[in-house]
Amino acid sequence: MKKTIALFIMIMCMVGLTACTKNNTNTFNISGQGQPEKIHDDMNAENIKYVTISGNARSIVIRQSTDEYFAFYNGDLNTAHVYEINCDKNGNTVDINIMMENAKEDNDILGSIIIDVPQKEFEEFEITGDFRQISLYTLNSDVLIRECGSFVNLDLEADRFEHNITLDNSGATTFTGVSIYLDKFPENVKMELNLLPDGTIDDPQDILKENGLESGSGKPVISINDTSKINIYSKE
């Protein structure tokens, strides 16, 4: 039952897509239904090495694309939500900021802003801000998620999973929860899980025990710090 609910949340997050240009701000009001709407010009990633994603949108999805540019699409089914996207490109660095009007007064999650990430490997890829929910798919770069206070969904393909994922809240904020979904039992993944004192791990398939993931070595590493709840599932 828990797995079914969690998968439903993931599906609801996947209803959209977008992109950015240098020092450009886009304000949009979502209207209509059907296919996700592209809400900003694409941004070429040829010279980009460092990426930061921040903001306060209620839900974002970050996934790998097969293209050479960043793209953003709107998958929010609530037509009353108004967003502002600002992409500040400075040399080999881009700061992507996704803001939602009146976000603190509106906890409605009926979809997500989805960011398609280019195929290249970035030297740094960081997610921070005040997102209520973050869904991350397998990327070609190490990813750091920090000080968000978010619920984080990791949906990973074992055969493509070659880079570290680190969730680190070094400040006063803690993650509200983390769910890890693997398409099959991995052979080379290590997990470093550091929960809060009253934290729990829900691992109904005994993935940690059966695969020795907590005692593994090498790369990739999933490192999770400062959360009260971790769910681990394999789709096999």
Sequence and secondary structure as in RCSB ss.txt:
>XXXX:A:sequence
MKKTIALFIMIMCMVGLTACTKNNTNTFNISGQGQPEKIHDDMNAENIKYVTISGNARSIVIRQSTDEYFAFYNG
DLNTAHVYEINCDKNGNTVDINIMMENAKEDNDILGSIIIDVPQKEFEEFEITGDFRQISLYTLNSDVLIRECGS
FVNLDLEADRFEHNITLDNSGATTFTGVSIYLDKFPENVKMELNLLPDGTIDDPQDILKENGLESGSGKPVISIN
DTSKINIYSKE
>XXXX:A:secstr
 HHHHHHHHHHHHTS  B   TTEEEEEE    SS EE S  EE TT  EEEEEE  SEEEEEE SSSEEEEEE 
   TT EEEEEEEEETTEEEEEEEETTGGG    SS EEEEE SS  SEEEE S  SEEEEE  SS EEEES   
EEEEEE TTT  S EEEE  SS  BSEEEEEESS  SS EEEEE  TT EEE TT HHHHHTGGG  SS EEEEE
SBSEEEEEE  
